[in-house]
């Protein structure tokens, strides 16, 4: 009964400095914590807000041209029953194989 989450979030970063993908991953990770302590078997999250800026079209095309890789899994310690009791050692990221990052200018 492991929660499956897409991850890749930098820790210790101020919320306003995080990308939209990092904020979604943080939300997904939090939902996974709740699933584990609530004894849910699986959590499925879907997001559908896409709004690329004109100066990001080349980067978006590059992203879309990449091959799909299997999603990573985050295994959480099933013995933890209180969300505040989780520690770094209670998480294991399995099968994470990211593509290189795509740099894009900041849209103002």
TORDREN-492548 format. One record per residue: residue number from 1; x, y negated, z negated of N, C-alpha, C, O in turn; residue in three letters. Coordinates in nm, 2 decimals, always signed. Example, Ala and Ser with C-alpha at 12.3 -4.5 7.8 and 13.67 -1.06 7.14 Angstrom:
% TORDREN-492548
R    k     n_X     n_Y     n_Z    ca_X    ca_Y    ca_Z     c_X     c_Y     c_Z     o_X     o_Y     o_Z    r
R    1   +1.32   +0.57   -0.78   +1.23   +0.45   -0.78   +1.32   +0.33   -0.78   +1.42   +0.33   -0.85  ala
R    2   +1.28   +0.22   -0.71   +1.37   +0.11   -0.71   +1.29   +0.00   -0.79   +1.34   -0.11   -0.80  ser
This chain:
% TORDREN-492548
R    k     n_X     n_Y     n_Z    ca_X    ca_Y    ca_Z     c_X     c_Y     c_Z     o_X     o_Y     o_Z    r
R    1   +0.08   +0.12   +0.00   +0.00   +0.00   +0.00   +0.09   -0.12   +0.00   +0.08   -0.20   -0.09  unk
R    2   +0.17   -0.14   +0.10   +0.26   -0.26   +0.11   +0.19   -0.37   +0.19   +0.13   -0.34   +0.30  unk
R    3   +0.20   -0.49   +0.15   +0.15   -0.60   +0.23   +0.25   -0.63   +0.34   +0.37   -0.63   +0.32  unk
R    4   +0.19   -0.66   +0.46   +0.27   -0.69   +0.58   +0.26   -0.84   +0.60   +0.15   -0.89   +0.62  unk
R    5   +0.38   -0.90   +0.61   +0.38   -1.05   +0.63   +0.49   -1.09   +0.73   +0.59   -1.02   +0.74  unk
R    6   +0.46   -1.19   +0.80   +0.56   -1.25   +0.89   +0.63   -1.35   +0.80   +0.57   -1.44   +0.74  unk
R    7   +0.76   -1.34   +0.80   +0.83   -1.43   +0.71   +0.95   -1.50   +0.79   +0.95   -1.49   +0.91  unk
R    8   +1.03   -1.57   +0.72   +1.14   -1.64   +0.78   +1.15   -1.78   +0.72   +1.20   -1.87   +0.78  unk
R    9   +1.10   -1.80   +0.60   +1.09   -1.93   +0.54   +1.22   -1.96   +0.47   +1.27   -1.88   +0.39  unk
R   10   +1.26   -2.09   +0.49   +1.38   -2.13   +0.41   +1.33   -2.17   +0.27   +1.22   -2.23   +0.26  unk
R   11   +1.40   -2.13   +0.17   +1.36   -2.16   +0.03   +1.43   -2.29   -0.01   +1.53   -2.33   +0.04  unk
R   12   +1.37   -2.36   -0.10   +1.42   -2.49   -0.16   +1.41   -2.60   -0.06   +1.48   -2.70   -0.08  unk
R   13   +1.33   -2.60   +0.04   +1.31   -2.71   +0.13   +1.18   -2.78   +0.10   +1.08   -2.72   +0.07  unk
R   14   +1.19   -2.91   +0.10   +1.07   -3.00   +0.07   +0.96   -2.97   +0.17   +0.99   -2.95   +0.29  unk
R   15   +0.84   -2.97   +0.13   +0.73   -2.93   +0.22   +0.72   -3.01   +0.34   +0.70   -2.96   +0.45  unk
R   16   +0.75   -3.14   +0.34   +0.75   -3.23   +0.46   +0.86   -3.19   +0.56   +0.85   -3.23   +0.67  unk
R   17   +0.96   -3.13   +0.51   +1.07   -3.09   +0.60   +1.05   -2.95   +0.66   +1.13   -2.91   +0.75  unk
R   18   +0.95   -2.88   +0.62   +0.93   -2.75   +0.68   +0.85   -2.75   +0.81   +0.77   -2.85   +0.83  unk
R   19   +0.88   -2.66   +0.90   +0.81   -2.66   +1.02   +0.67   -2.60   +1.00   +0.64   -2.54   +0.89  unk
R   20   +0.58   -2.61   +1.10   +0.44   -2.56   +1.08   +0.45   -2.41   +1.07   +0.38   -2.35   +0.99  unk
R   21   +0.54   -2.34   +1.14   +0.56   -2.20   +1.13   +0.60   -2.16   +0.99   +0.56   -2.05   +0.93  unk
R   22   +0.69   -2.23   +0.93   +0.74   -2.20   +0.79   +0.62   -2.22   +0.69   +0.61   -2.14   +0.60  unk
R   23   +0.54   -2.32   +0.71   +0.42   -2.34   +0.62   +0.32   -2.23   +0.64   +0.27   -2.18   +0.54  unk
R   24   +0.30   -2.18   +0.76   +0.21   -2.07   +0.78   +0.27   -1.94   +0.71   +0.20   -1.86   +0.65  unk
R   25   +0.40   -1.92   +0.73   +0.46   -1.81   +0.67   +0.45   -1.81   +0.52   +0.43   -1.71   +0.45  unk
R   26   +0.47   -1.93   +0.46   +0.46   -1.95   +0.31   +0.32   -1.91   +0.27   +0.30   -1.84   +0.17  unk
R   27   +0.21   -1.95   +0.35   +0.08   -1.92   +0.32   +0.06   -1.77   +0.32   -0.01   -1.71   +0.24  unk
R   28   +0.11   -1.71   +0.43   +0.10   -1.56   +0.45   +0.16   -1.49   +0.33   +0.11   -1.39   +0.28  unk
R   29   +0.28   -1.53   +0.29   +0.35   -1.47   +0.18   +0.27   -1.48   +0.05   +0.26   -1.38   -0.02  unk
R   30   +0.21   -1.59   +0.03   +0.12   -1.61   -0.09   +0.00   -1.52   -0.09   -0.04   -1.46   -0.19  unk
R   31   -0.06   -1.51   +0.03   -0.17   -1.42   +0.05   -0.13   -1.27   +0.02   -0.21   -1.20   -0.04  unk
R   32   -0.01   -1.24   +0.06   +0.04   -1.11   +0.03   +0.06   -1.08   -0.12   +0.03   -0.97   -0.17  unk
R   33   +0.11   -1.18   -0.19   +0.12   -1.17   -0.34   -0.02   -1.14   -0.40   -0.04   -1.05   -0.48  unk
R   34   -0.12   -1.21   -0.35   -0.25   -1.19   -0.41   -0.31   -1.06   -0.37   -0.38   -0.99   -0.45  unk
R   35   -0.27   -1.01   -0.25   -0.32   -0.87   -0.21   -0.26   -0.77   -0.30   -0.33   -0.67   -0.34  unk
R   36   -0.13   -0.78   -0.33   -0.07   -0.68   -0.42   -0.13   -0.68   -0.56   -0.16   -0.57   -0.61  unk
R   37   -0.14   -0.79   -0.62   -0.20   -0.80   -0.75   -0.35   -0.77   -0.76   -0.40   -0.74   -0.86  unk
R   38   -0.41   -0.78   -0.64   -0.56   -0.75   -0.63   -0.58   -0.61   -0.59   -0.70   -0.57   -0.58  unk
R   39   -0.47   -0.53   -0.56   -0.48   -0.40   -0.51   -0.55   -0.38   -0.38   -0.61   -0.28   -0.35  unk
R   40   -0.54   -0.48   -0.29   -0.59   -0.47   -0.15   -0.49   -0.39   -0.07   -0.37   -0.40   -0.09  unk
R   41   -0.54   -0.31   +0.02   -0.45   -0.23   +0.10   -0.38   -0.30   +0.21   -0.27   -0.27   +0.25  unk
R   42   -0.44   -0.41   +0.27   -0.39   -0.48   +0.38   -0.44   -0.62   +0.39   -0.56   -0.64   +0.36  unk
R   43   -0.36   -0.71   +0.43   -0.40   -0.85   +0.46   -0.37   -0.88   +0.60   -0.26   -0.87   +0.64  unk
R   44   -0.47   -0.93   +0.68   -0.45   -0.97   +0.81   -0.48   -1.12   +0.82   -0.60   -1.16   +0.79  unk
R   45   -0.39   -1.20   +0.87   -0.41   -1.34   +0.88   -0.39   -1.38   +1.03   -0.30   -1.34   +1.10  unk
R   46   -0.48   -1.46   +1.08   -0.47   -1.51   +1.22   -0.47   -1.67   +1.21   -0.55   -1.73   +1.14  unk
R   47   -0.39   -1.73   +1.30   -0.38   -1.87   +1.31   -0.40   -1.91   +1.45   -0.35   -1.84   +1.54  unk
R   48   -0.48   -2.01   +1.48   -0.50   -2.05   +1.62   -0.50   -2.20   +1.64   -0.59   -2.25   +1.71  unk
R   49   -0.40   -2.27   +1.60   -0.39   -2.41   +1.62   -0.26   -2.44   +1.70   -0.15   -2.43   +1.65  unk
R   50   -0.28   -2.47   +1.83   -0.16   -2.49   +1.91   -0.17   -2.63   +1.97   -0.27   -2.66   +2.04  unk
R   51   -0.07   -2.71   +1.95   -0.07   -2.84   +2.01   +0.07   -2.89   +2.04   +0.13   -2.97   +1.97  unk
R   52   +0.13   -2.83   +2.16   +0.26   -2.87   +2.19   +0.26   -3.02   +2.24   +0.17   -3.06   +2.30  unk
R   53   +0.37   -3.09   +2.22   +0.39   -3.22   +2.27   +0.46   -3.22   +2.40   +0.53   -3.12   +2.43  unk
R   54   +0.45   -3.32   +2.48   +0.50   -3.32   +2.61   +0.65   -3.30   +2.61   +0.71   -3.24   +2.70  unk
R   55   +0.72   -3.35   +2.51   +0.87   -3.34   +2.51   +0.91   -3.20   +2.45   +1.03   -3.18   +2.43  unk
R   56   +0.81   -3.11   +2.43   +0.84   -2.97   +2.39   +0.81   -2.87   +2.49   +0.81   -2.75   +2.46  unk
R   57   +0.77   -2.91   +2.61   +0.72   -2.81   +2.71   +0.83   -2.71   +2.75   +0.80   -2.59   +2.76  unk
R   58   +0.95   -2.75   +2.77   +1.06   -2.66   +2.81   +1.08   -2.56   +2.70   +1.10   -2.44   +2.73  unk
R   59   +1.08   -2.61   +2.57   +1.10   -2.52   +2.46   +0.99   -2.42   +2.45   +1.01   -2.30   +2.42  unk
R   60   +0.87   -2.46   +2.47   +0.75   -2.37   +2.46   +0.76   -2.27   +2.57   +0.73   -2.15   +2.55  unk
R   61   +0.80   -2.31   +2.69   +0.82   -2.21   +2.80   +0.92   -2.11   +2.77   +0.91   -1.99   +2.79  unk
R   62   +1.03   -2.15   +2.71   +1.14   -2.06   +2.67   +1.08   -1.96   +2.56   +1.11   -1.84   +2.57  unk
R   63   +1.01   -2.01   +2.47   +0.95   -1.92   +2.36   +0.86   -1.82   +2.43   +0.86   -1.70   +2.39  unk
R   64   +0.77   -1.86   +2.52   +0.68   -1.77   +2.59   +0.75   -1.67   +2.68   +0.69   -1.56   +2.70  unk
R   65   +0.87   -1.70   +2.72   +0.94   -1.61   +2.81   +1.01   -1.50   +2.74   +1.06   -1.40   +2.80  unk
R   66   +1.02   -1.51   +2.61   +1.10   -1.41   +2.53   +1.02   -1.28   +2.51   +0.90   -1.28   +2.51  unk
R   67   +1.09   -1.17   +2.50   +1.03   -1.04   +2.48   +0.97   -1.03   +2.34   +1.03   -1.10   +2.25  unk
R   68   +0.87   -0.95   +2.32   +0.81   -0.94   +2.19   +0.89   -0.84   +2.11   +0.93   -0.73   +2.16  unk
R   69   +0.91   -0.86   +1.99   +0.98   -0.77   +1.90   +0.89   -0.73   +1.79   +0.79   -0.80   +1.76  unk
R   70   +0.91   -0.61   +1.73   +0.82   -0.57   +1.62   +0.82   -0.67   +1.51   +0.93   -0.73   +1.47  unk
R   71   +0.71   -0.69   +1.45   +0.70   -0.78   +1.33   +0.77   -0.72   +1.21   +0.76   -0.60   +1.19  unk
R   72   +0.84   -0.81   +1.13   +0.90   -0.75   +1.01   +0.79   -0.72   +0.91   +0.68   -0.77   +0.92  unk
R   73   +0.83   -0.64   +0.81   +0.74   -0.61   +0.70   +0.81   -0.66   +0.57   +0.93   -0.65   +0.56  unk
R   74   +0.73   -0.71   +0.48   +0.78   -0.75   +0.35   +0.72   -0.65   +0.25   +0.60   -0.65   +0.23  unk
R   75   +0.80   -0.58   +0.19   +0.76   -0.48   +0.09   +0.77   -0.55   -0.05   +0.87   -0.60   -0.08  unk
R   76   +0.66   -0.55   -0.12   +0.65   -0.61   -0.25   +0.65   -0.50   -0.36   +0.59   -0.39   -0.34  unk
R   77   +0.71   -0.53   -0.47   +0.71   -0.44   -0.58   +0.57   -0.42   -0.63   +0.50   -0.51   -0.68  unk
R   78   +0.52   -0.29   -0.62   +0.38   -0.26   -0.65   +0.36   -0.26   -0.80   +0.24   -0.26   -0.85  unk
R   79   +0.46   -0.26   -0.88   +0.45   -0.25   -1.03   +0.41   -0.39   -1.08   +0.36   -0.40   -1.20  unk
R   80   +0.44   -0.50   -1.01   +0.41   -0.63   -1.06   +0.26   -0.66   -1.05   +0.20   -0.65   -0.94  unk
R   81   +0.20   -0.69   -1.15   +0.05   -0.72   -1.16   +0.01   -0.86   -1.18   -0.10   -0.90   -1.16  unk
R   82   +0.11   -0.95   -1.21   +0.08   -1.09   -1.23   +0.17   -1.17   -1.14   +0.29   -1.15   -1.13  unk
R   83   +0.11   -1.26   -1.06   +0.18   -1.33   -0.96   +0.30   -1.41   -1.01   +0.39   -1.43   -0.94  unk
R   84   +0.29   -1.45   -1.14   +0.40   -1.53   -1.20   +0.52   -1.44   -1.24   +0.62   -1.49   -1.28  unk
R   85   +0.50   -1.31   -1.24   +0.61   -1.22   -1.28   +0.70   -1.18   -1.16   +0.79   -1.10   -1.19  unk
R   86   +0.67   -1.22   -1.04   +0.75   -1.18   -0.93   +0.89   -1.25   -0.94   +0.90   -1.36   -0.98  unk
R   87   +0.99   -1.17   -0.90   +1.13   -1.23   -0.90   +1.19   -1.19   -0.76   +1.13   -1.11   -0.69  unk
R   88   +1.30   -1.25   -0.73   +1.37   -1.22   -0.60   +1.38   -1.08   -0.57   +1.36   -1.03   -0.46  unk
R   89   +1.42   -1.00   -0.67   +1.44   -0.85   -0.65   +1.31   -0.77   -0.62   +1.32   -0.66   -0.59  unk
R   90   +1.20   -0.84   -0.63   +1.07   -0.77   -0.61   +1.03   -0.77   -0.46   +0.92   -0.72   -0.43  unk
R   91   +1.11   -0.82   -0.37   +1.08   -0.83   -0.23   +1.19   -0.76   -0.15   +1.31   -0.77   -0.18  unk
R   92   +1.14   -0.70   -0.04   +1.23   -0.64   +0.05   +1.18   -0.66   +0.19   +1.07   -0.62   +0.23  unk
R   93   +1.26   -0.73   +0.28   +1.22   -0.76   +0.41   +1.28   -0.65   +0.50   +1.40   -0.63   +0.51  unk
R   94   +1.19   -0.59   +0.57   +1.22   -0.47   +0.65   +1.20   -0.50   +0.80   +1.10   -0.56   +0.84  unk
R   95   +1.30   -0.47   +0.88   +1.29   -0.48   +1.03   +1.29   -0.62   +1.08   +1.23   -0.64   +1.19  unk
R   96   +1.35   -0.72   +1.02   +1.35   -0.85   +1.07   +1.46   -0.87   +1.17   +1.58   -0.85   +1.14  unk
R   97   +1.42   -0.90   +1.30   +1.51   -0.91   +1.41   +1.48   -1.03   +1.49   +1.41   -1.02   +1.60  unk
R   98   +1.52   -1.15   +1.44   +1.47   -1.28   +1.51   +1.55   -1.30   +1.64   +1.66   -1.26   +1.65  unk
R   99   +1.49   -1.38   +1.73   +1.56   -1.44   +1.84   +1.64   -1.56   +1.79   +1.61   -1.61   +1.68  unk
R  100   +1.73   -1.60   +1.87   +1.80   -1.73   +1.83   +1.70   -1.84   +1.82   +1.60   -1.84   +1.89  unk
R  101   +1.73   -1.94   +1.74   +1.64   -2.06   +1.73   +1.64   -2.14   +1.85   +1.73   -2.14   +1.93  unk
R  102   +1.53   -2.21   +1.87   +1.51   -2.30   +1.98   +1.51   -2.44   +1.93   +1.42   -2.47   +1.84  unk
R  103   +1.60   -2.52   +1.97   +1.61   -2.66   +1.92   +1.52   -2.75   +2.01   +1.52   -2.74   +2.13  unk
R  104   +1.45   -2.84   +1.94   +1.36   -2.93   +2.02   +1.37   -3.07   +1.95   +1.39   -3.08   +1.83  unk
R  105   +1.35   -3.18   +2.03   +1.35   -3.31   +1.97   +1.23   -3.33   +1.88   +1.12   -3.27   +1.90  unk
R  106   +1.24   -3.41   +1.78   +1.13   -3.44   +1.69   +1.03   -3.53   +1.77   +1.07   -3.63   +1.83  unk
R  107   +0.90   -3.49   +1.77   +0.80   -3.57   +1.83   +0.75   -3.68   +1.73   +0.70   -3.64   +1.62  unk
R  108   +0.75   -3.80   +1.77   +0.71   -3.91   +1.69   +0.58   -3.97   +1.74   +0.53   -4.06   +1.68  unk
